[in-house]
Amino acid sequence: MPKTLGLIGAGNIGSALARLAVAAGLDVVLSNSRGPETLAALLAELGPQARAATMSGAADAGDLVVATIPFGAYEQLPAAALAGKTVVDTMNYYPERDDRITELDTGEQTSSTLVQRHLADSRVVKAFNNIDFVRLFSSARPTGAADRSALPVAGDDKAAKAQVVQLLDALGYDTVDIGTLADSWRSEPGTLVYVQPYLPKRPEGLTDEETGRWFFEVPGVPVSVGQARELTDNAVRRSAGDARATLA
Ligand SMILES: NC(=O)c1ccc[n+]([C@@H]2O[C@H](COP(=O)([O-])OP(=O)(O)OC[C@H]3O[C@@H](n4cnc5c(N)ncnc54)[C@H](OP(=O)(O)O)[C@@H]3O)[C@@H](O)[C@H]2O)c1
């Protein structure tokens, strides 16, 4: 088990993971793009187990480091400071936010194989990318709880993947191993296991304000290991032809 979790990114997902990690007894070192001084309010909430640093500082401090920034900025992850580390990649490629990347649109790469290419001396493991940040926090359960959910993990390095499985267990989740980083498309946006299974069906006819309240307040739906396995096994990848049609 890591003693200290480094976080590069302290937004929706980074702060949910920091809360879960502190609750699990870990120390956390948080960083963002604007600098440590902008994280004072979150640190005050998290208490003495949390501190803030630069991105490289969080990378140096973490026994295990989570990269949780907009995917479009992945090349700004500090590769030298992350060398030799296991890096958990929560990031998803959204072309409308991240600009189009042909290698992803053609299915030649996954977003995580690109992250691994940038972090050539790190061991990248994809996790936490397929659950929304509200449920990430609220659906966490202790080991063995009947309503515990499972999340997919993917990675090329078995030992690193085992470390991340242990982290998920400590933070409140079972896991389903979906293979290598090349296989991680099975949990990418648009696949069966992405976000929706962890949420109840949204009632129809809500106003925007009611939809917002519903999103923040509704309890999650537990997704068992068997269900997550079935959803990821049955994932369908968009073909290169489809991708070219989208690009056209
Ligand atoms: N939101 C979800 O429910 C969800 C679920 C699963 C996966 N994800 C994925 O997880 C990642 C993080 O999502 P999020 O919702 O937590 O995003 P977010 O709330 O927008 O937070 C992004 C964080 O990354 C930092 N950041 C932005 N650009 C950066 C850069 N160039 N270098 C270093 N840090 C930078 C931001 O720092 P500043 O605030 O200082 O700019 C902020 O702390 C994304 O790739 C997203 O697709 C999100």
The ligand as an SDF file (V2000), in Angstrom:
LIG
                    3D

 48 52  0  0  0  0  0  0  0  0999 V2000
  -15.3050   14.7270  -13.9970 N   0  0  0  0  0  0  0  0  0  0  0  0
  -15.5390   13.4250  -14.0350 C   0  0  0  0  0  0  0  0  0  0  0  0
  -16.5820   12.9610  -13.5350 O   0  0  0  0  0  0  0  0  0  0  0  0
  -14.5050   12.4950  -14.6300 C   0  0  0  0  0  0  0  0  0  0  0  0
  -14.7300   11.1120  -14.5150 C   0  0  0  0  0  0  0  0  0  0  0  0
  -13.7600   10.2210  -14.9700 C   0  0  0  0  0  0  0  0  0  0  0  0
  -12.5970   10.7150  -15.5660 C   0  0  0  0  0  0  0  0  0  0  0  0
  -12.4290   12.0540  -15.7100 N   0  0  0  0  0  0  0  0  0  0  0  0
  -11.1690   12.5070  -16.3630 C   0  0  0  0  0  0  0  0  0  0  0  0
  -10.2400   12.8380  -15.3200 O   0  0  0  0  0  0  0  0  0  0  0  0
   -9.4780   13.9970  -15.6900 C   0  0  0  0  0  0  0  0  0  0  0  0
   -9.7150   15.0950  -14.6660 C   0  0  0  0  0  0  0  0  0  0  0  0
  -11.0910   15.4270  -14.6900 O   0  0  0  0  0  0  0  0  0  0  0  0
  -11.7100   16.4700  -13.6600 P   0  0  0  0  0  0  0  0  0  0  0  0
  -13.1600   16.4270  -13.8800 O   0  0  0  0  0  0  0  0  0  0  0  0
  -11.1380   16.2530  -12.3160 O   0  0  0  0  0  0  0  0  0  0  0  0
  -11.1350   17.8340  -14.2620 O   0  0  0  0  0  0  0  0  0  0  0  0
  -11.2080   19.2750  -13.5920 P   0  0  0  0  0  0  0  0  0  0  0  0
  -12.2100   19.3030  -12.5090 O   0  0  0  0  0  0  0  0  0  0  0  0
  -11.3040   20.2360  -14.7100 O   0  0  0  0  0  0  0  0  0  0  0  0
   -9.7740   19.4310  -12.9130 O   0  0  0  0  0  0  0  0  0  0  0  0
   -8.6110   19.4330  -13.6990 C   0  0  0  0  0  0  0  0  0  0  0  0
   -7.4220   19.5890  -12.8020 C   0  0  0  0  0  0  0  0  0  0  0  0
   -6.2730   19.5280  -13.6310 O   0  0  0  0  0  0  0  0  0  0  0  0
   -5.5070   20.7150  -13.4370 C   0  0  0  0  0  0  0  0  0  0  0  0
   -4.8870   21.0880  -14.6990 N   0  0  0  0  0  0  0  0  0  0  0  0
   -5.4710   21.6050  -15.7980 C   0  0  0  0  0  0  0  0  0  0  0  0
   -4.5560   21.7890  -16.7630 N   0  0  0  0  0  0  0  0  0  0  0  0
   -3.3950   21.4050  -16.2490 C   0  0  0  0  0  0  0  0  0  0  0  0
   -2.0870   21.3730  -16.7310 C   0  0  0  0  0  0  0  0  0  0  0  0
   -1.7980   21.7870  -17.9640 N   0  0  0  0  0  0  0  0  0  0  0  0
   -1.1350   20.9210  -15.9110 N   0  0  0  0  0  0  0  0  0  0  0  0
   -1.4310   20.5200  -14.6580 C   0  0  0  0  0  0  0  0  0  0  0  0
   -2.6520   20.5190  -14.1340 N   0  0  0  0  0  0  0  0  0  0  0  0
   -3.6210   20.9640  -14.9290 C   0  0  0  0  0  0  0  0  0  0  0  0
   -6.4600   21.7550  -12.9520 C   0  0  0  0  0  0  0  0  0  0  0  0
   -5.7200   22.7370  -12.2490 O   0  0  0  0  0  0  0  0  0  0  0  0
   -6.2390   24.2600  -12.2140 P   0  0  0  0  0  0  0  0  0  0  0  0
   -7.5930   24.2070  -11.5970 O   0  0  0  0  0  0  0  0  0  0  0  0
   -5.2140   24.9610  -11.3830 O   0  0  0  0  0  0  0  0  0  0  0  0
   -6.2620   24.6940  -13.6550 O   0  0  0  0  0  0  0  0  0  0  0  0
   -7.3680   20.9290  -12.0570 C   0  0  0  0  0  0  0  0  0  0  0  0
   -6.7740   20.7420  -10.7980 O   0  0  0  0  0  0  0  0  0  0  0  0
   -9.9440   14.3850  -17.1050 C   0  0  0  0  0  0  0  0  0  0  0  0
   -9.0670   13.8390  -18.0440 O   0  0  0  0  0  0  0  0  0  0  0  0
  -11.3330   13.7520  -17.2160 C   0  0  0  0  0  0  0  0  0  0  0  0
  -11.6770   13.4480  -18.5330 O   0  0  0  0  0  0  0  0  0  0  0  0
  -13.3520   12.9480  -15.2290 C   0  0  0  0  0  0  0  0  0  0  0  0
  1  2  1  0
  2  3  2  0
  2  4  1  0
  4  5  1  0
  4 48  2  0
  5  6  2  0
  6  7  1  0
  7  8  2  0
  8  9  1  0
  8 48  1  0
  9 10  1  0
  9 46  1  0
 10 11  1  0
 11 12  1  0
 11 44  1  0
 12 13  1  0
 13 14  1  0
 14 15  2  0
 14 16  1  0
 14 17  1  0
 17 18  1  0
 18 19  2  0
 18 20  1  0
 18 21  1  0
 21 22  1  0
 22 23  1  0
 23 24  1  0
 23 42  1  0
 24 25  1  0
 25 26  1  0
 25 36  1  0
 26 27  1  0
 26 35  1  0
 27 28  2  0
 28 29  1  0
 29 30  1  0
 29 35  2  0
 30 31  1  0
 30 32  2  0
 32 33  1  0
 33 34  2  0
 34 35  1  0
 36 37  1  0
 36 42  1  0
 37 38  1  0
 38 39  2  0
 38 40  1  0
 38 41  1  0
 42 43  1  0
 44 45  1  0
 44 46  1  0
 46 47  1  0
M  CHG  2   8   1  16  -1
M  END
$$$$
